[in-house]
Amino acid sequence: MKEKILVIKLGALGDFIFASGVMKTIREAYPEAHITLLTGPAYVSLAKMSGYFDAIETDARTRNPKDWWKVCKKVLADNKWDLIFDLQVSSRTKKKYYTLARLLTSYPMKWGLLSSNGFLIKESSLKFPFSWGKTSSSFLKMDFKPASLAFCYNKSECIKKLPQKYVLMIPGCSAANAYKRWPAKFYGKVAIALAKKGIASVVIGTNAEKEDIETVCKSTPLAVNFCNCNKIIDIPDIAHHALAVIGNDTGPMHMAELTNVPCITLFCERTKKACQKRPHITNFVGKKIEDIPPEAVIEKLFSVLQ
């Protein structure tokens, strides 16, 4: 009988994509197992495209008791997993998922908490009535693969709508984190500088960034408004075909960073710890994000384009 393995990774987007290497490592370590992913609804299409999973369950993370029952009882407790890999390692998964799953089931559980070079495995014994049972710990070492979204390349239909030469711009971020947004007028200045060299700017985002995208696109006819024109799974492909990518500290930008295309990522002092250190990534950090001068970004952009 095939081993049954559950992998938990709920989000956010940037965290999900950086876990892709761990997901690939698990798939290769257990090639014959039936592996299920528990994730957020927004990441189902990306997870399916990866090919790492045989089935996908979702947790919308609502406060509805029915949703809790589905996840904790039907997904976690009733399936009798041989091994559960917790890639989220949050209070939700460690304190709520794990505790409720042990309460709701009587079979032994093996729950792996992600660490830097493997998983800390917590294994519970058979539970007696009114008892939590005993728990032992061990460590499962793994050499994790580097994160990659190459499985998304050359599959996007929207690539056909794009200019031959373009720089991708990602001016948005979560509405709750406005301090991460480099001013749209600065992106506009970059677009103007690119247009003078005959290079288009493709600006992506959703309705939450609509106003900023329109501001950039009004700056030059060579700016392409791609608001709501692509899905999450299209972003690596759009970035892969770009000359370079400029964007804020946000999930789509971190997807672009995995394509190895030259990237310029803009951070404020509050989020500089998230800076990625790779040869093709240039990080600009200002005390406030608006402190980053567009002239410096333009100069760096043309140096990488050369």
C-alpha positions in Angstrom: 0.0 0.0 0.0 1.3 3.5 -0.9 2.4 5.8 1.9 -0.1 8.7 2.5 1.7 12.0 3.1 0.2 15.4 3.8 2.1 18.6 3.1 0.8 21.8 4.8 1.6 25.2 3.2 -1.1 27.8 3.4 0.6 31.0 2.2 1.3 33.9 1.8 2.3 33.9 -1.9 5.9 34.7 -1.4 6.3 32.1 1.4 4.5 29.5 -0.8 6.8 30.0 -3.8 10.0 29.9 -1.7 8.7 26.6 -0.3 8.6 25.1 -3.8 12.1 23.6 -3.4 11.1 21.8 -0.2 8.0 20.5 -2.0 10.1 19.2 -4.8 12.5 17.5 -2.3 9.6 15.8 -0.6 8.2 14.5 -3.9 11.6 13.1 -4.9 12.2 11.6 -1.5 8.8 9.7 -1.6 8.3 9.0 -5.4 5.8 6.2 -4.8 3.8 7.9 -2.0 0.4 9.5 -2.5 1.1 13.1 -1.5 -1.7 15.6 -0.7 -1.2 19.4 -0.2 -3.3 21.4 2.2 -3.1 25.1 1.1 -5.1 28.3 0.5 -7.5 28.5 -2.4 -5.4 31.1 -4.2 -2.5 28.6 -4.7 -4.4 25.6 -6.0 -3.5 26.3 -9.7 0.1 26.8 -8.9 0.3 23.6 -6.9 -1.4 21.6 -9.7 1.0 22.9 -12.3 4.0 21.9 -10.1 3.2 18.2 -10.5 4.4 17.6 -6.9 1.1 16.5 -5.5 -1.5 13.8 -6.2 -4.3 15.7 -4.5 -5.0 19.1 -3.0 -7.2 20.2 -0.1 -7.9 23.8 0.8 -8.3 25.9 4.0 -9.8 29.3 3.4 -8.9 30.2 7.0 -12.3 31.6 7.9 -13.8 31.6 11.3 -16.7 29.3 10.2 -16.8 26.2 12.5 -17.8 24.1 9.4 -14.5 25.0 7.8 -12.6 24.1 10.9 -14.4 20.8 11.1 -13.5 20.0 7.5 -9.8 20.7 7.9 -9.2 19.4 11.4 -11.5 16.4 11.3 -12.0 15.3 7.7 -8.6 16.3 6.3 -6.2 15.9 9.2 -7.8 13.3 11.5 -9.8 11.0 9.3 -7.2 10.3 6.6 -4.7 8.3 8.7 -1.6 10.0 7.3 1.7 8.1 7.5 3.5 11.4 7.8 2.5 15.1 7.9 5.0 17.7 6.8 4.2 21.1 8.3 5.9 23.8 6.0 3.8 26.6 7.6 5.0 26.1 11.2 2.7 28.8 12.5 0.6 29.1 15.6 -2.3 27.9 13.4 -0.6 24.7 12.4 1.4 24.0 15.5 -1.2 24.9 18.2 -4.5 24.4 16.4 -4.1 21.9 13.6 -1.8 19.6 15.6 -3.6 19.8 18.9 -7.1 19.3 17.4 -5.9 16.5 15.1 -4.5 14.6 18.0 -7.7 15.1 20.0 -9.9 13.9 17.1 -8.0 10.8 16.2 -6.8 7.6 17.9 -4.1 6.5 15.5 -0.4 7.4 15.9 0.6 10.7 14.3 3.9 11.6 12.8 4.1 15.4 12.4 7.2 17.0 10.8 8.0 20.7 11.6 10.2 22.4 9.0 13.6 23.5 10.0 16.7 24.7 8.1 18.0 21.3 7.0 15.1 18.9 7.5 12.1 18.2 9.7 11.7 17.7 13.5 9.4 14.7 13.7 6.9 14.6 16.6 5.5 11.1 16.8 2.6 10.2 19.1 1.8 6.7 20.3 -1.7 5.2 20.3 -4.0 7.3 22.4 -6.0 5.7 25.2 -9.3 7.1 26.3 -9.0 10.5 27.9 -5.2 10.5 27.3 -3.0 12.4 24.9 -0.7 9.4 24.6 3.1 9.7 24.6 5.2 11.7 22.1 8.7 11.1 20.9 10.9 13.3 18.8 13.5 12.6 16.0 15.1 14.5 13.2 14.7 13.7 9.5 17.5 15.4 7.6 16.8 16.5 4.0 18.9 18.4 1.4 16.4 20.8 0.1 16.3 21.6 -3.6 16.5 25.3 -4.5 13.2 27.0 -5.0 12.1 27.1 -8.7 9.1 28.0 -10.8 10.5 26.6 -14.1 7.4 24.4 -14.4 5.4 27.6 -15.2 7.6 28.6 -18.2 6.1 28.7 -21.8 2.6 27.8 -20.7 1.0 31.3 -20.5 -1.2 32.4 -23.4 -0.9 36.1 -22.3 2.8 36.1 -23.5 1.5 36.5 -27.0 0.0 39.8 -26.1 3.2 41.3 -24.9 5.8 43.5 -26.7 9.0 41.9 -27.9 11.2 44.0 -25.6 9.9 45.0 -22.2 10.7 45.5 -18.6 8.2 44.1 -16.1 6.9 46.4 -13.4 5.2 45.2 -10.2 4.1 48.4 -8.4 1.6 46.9 -6.0 1.6 45.0 -2.7 -1.0 44.1 0.0 -3.4 46.9 0.7 -2.5 46.6 4.4 1.1 47.4 3.6 1.0 50.7 1.8 4.4 51.6 3.3 5.9 49.0 0.9 4.7 50.8 -2.2 7.3 52.8 -4.2 5.3 55.9 -5.6 3.6 55.2 -8.9 5.0 58.5 -10.3 8.5 57.1 -9.8 7.7 54.0 -11.8 6.4 56.4 -14.4 9.8 58.1 -14.6 11.4 54.7 -15.1 8.9 53.9 -17.9 9.7 57.2 -19.6 13.4 56.5 -19.5 12.9 53.0 -20.9 10.6 54.4 -23.7 13.4 56.8 -24.8 15.4 53.6 -25.5 12.6 52.0 -27.3 11.8 49.5 -24.5 8.2 49.0 -23.3 7.1 48.7 -19.7 4.5 46.0 -18.9 2.7 46.8 -15.6 0.9 44.0 -13.8 -1.4 43.9 -10.8 -5.0 43.6 -9.7 -7.8 46.1 -9.0 -6.1 47.0 -5.7 -3.3 48.5 -7.8 -5.4 49.8 -10.6 -4.9 53.5 -9.9 -1.1 53.1 -9.6 -1.0 51.1 -12.8 -2.9 53.7 -14.7 -0.6 56.4 -13.4 2.4 54.6 -14.8 0.8 53.8 -18.1 -0.3 57.5 -18.6 3.4 58.5 -18.5 4.3 56.9 -21.9 2.5 55.2 -24.8 5.1 52.3 -24.5 3.7 51.4 -21.1 1.3 48.4 -21.3 -1.5 48.2 -18.8 -1.8 44.5 -17.8 -4.1 45.1 -14.8 -6.1 41.9 -14.2 -4.8 40.4 -17.5 -2.8 37.6 -16.0 -3.2 34.9 -13.3 -0.7 34.0 -10.6 0.6 31.1 -12.6 1.4 33.5 -15.5 3.8 35.7 -13.5 6.9 33.5 -13.8 6.5 33.2 -17.6 6.0 37.0 -18.0 9.1 37.7 -15.9 11.1 34.9 -17.7 10.5 36.7 -21.0 11.3 40.2 -19.7 14.6 42.0 -20.0 14.4 42.9 -16.3 11.9 43.2 -13.5 11.3 46.1 -11.1 8.9 45.8 -8.1 8.1 46.1 -4.4 8.5 43.6 -1.6 5.5 41.5 -2.6 4.7 37.9 -3.6 4.6 38.4 -7.4 8.0 40.1 -7.2 9.5 37.2 -5.3 8.1 34.9 -8.0 10.0 37.0 -10.6 13.2 36.7 -8.5 13.2 32.9 -9.0 13.4 33.3 -12.8 17.0 34.5 -12.7 16.1 37.5 -14.8 17.8 40.7 -13.5 15.5 42.1 -10.7 15.5 45.4 -8.9 13.5 45.0 -5.7 12.6 48.0 -3.6 12.4 47.8 0.2 11.8 50.2 3.1 13.8 50.0 6.4 10.9 48.1 8.0 11.2 45.2 5.6 14.8 45.1 4.6 15.3 41.7 6.4 13.3 40.2 3.5 16.0 41.2 1.0 17.1 38.2 -1.2 20.8 37.9 -1.7 21.3 36.5 -5.2 23.7 37.7 -8.0 20.9 38.8 -10.3 19.0 40.7 -7.7 19.6 44.4 -6.8 18.0 45.6 -3.6 17.3 49.3 -2.9 16.5 50.2 0.7 15.2 53.5 1.9 14.3 54.6 5.4 10.9 55.2 3.8 10.4 53.6 0.4 9.7 57.0 -1.2 13.3 57.9 -0.2 14.7 55.7 -3.0 15.4 58.1 -5.9 14.1 57.1 -9.3 17.4 58.3 -10.9 19.4 55.7 -9.0 17.0 52.9 -10.0 17.1 54.1 -13.6 20.9 54.1 -13.6 21.1 50.6 -12.1 18.4 49.3 -14.5 20.4 50.5 -17.6 23.6 49.0 -16.2 21.9 45.5 -15.9 20.3 45.9 -19.3 23.7 46.4 -20.9 
